[in-house]
């Protein structure tokens, strides 16, 4: 064979492999190769919002078993181990322990969640339960990113090494927060998703403060404007709800929950303003020493 043809074919082959490697690495970095199944289009749908609420029951059960000390006497109500002195991890008594006759559903639930092993859970078992909770929170978040409790719980698992089971990736946490903001602000009637968006904006600001060397004051102020926009959106939709009577149709617990979350997010916003003002007035030497 002609050496010239061999050289040309070899050069083209090497160039093709190099281009393929470069393109695939860029696609992989952007997550374009990740397969995200969405059976029946449930994720980010009204049906997904309902299922996301139902998933919380299993999450509570697994976390109840994971967030317990390794020593102590097993609880007579649930079979888990609690801190007898502080009451940490304590559970509500079963209907039988409270002097009530349990219903069939309650008996079935107790039978499913009852822990029959008299020994405390090992660290490996607790890690497994935390991984289960994290995976369920991710699934619940994918079903409904606007759910305040599921989003913030998942954010906690992603940012706290003592709680989560996977390596902390700040970029991924910010990406999820931005997705939450975009999705939650699409809601045009319910004011609660806007609170989730405001909370996500506050989480981004907190990460920016923790990694100030990677973010400018302009980025922080822009994120603060997004937080303010979400709070204003919540106020507008809440006013509309009150005028139409939809807010009064909520249970007293749901009303108190929404007001409590608004108060908390507002405090986060005020703290962020104070931090940005302090960073704006600090000299370069002071800013570097505060890192």
PyMOL commands that set and color helices and strands:
alter all, ss='L'
color gray80, all
select helices_A, chain A and resi 3-29+39-41+46-66+104-113+123-143+148-159+170-184+192-210+212-214+217-244+246-249+252-281+284-289
alter helices_A, ss='H'
color red, helices_A
deselect
rebuild
show_as cartoon
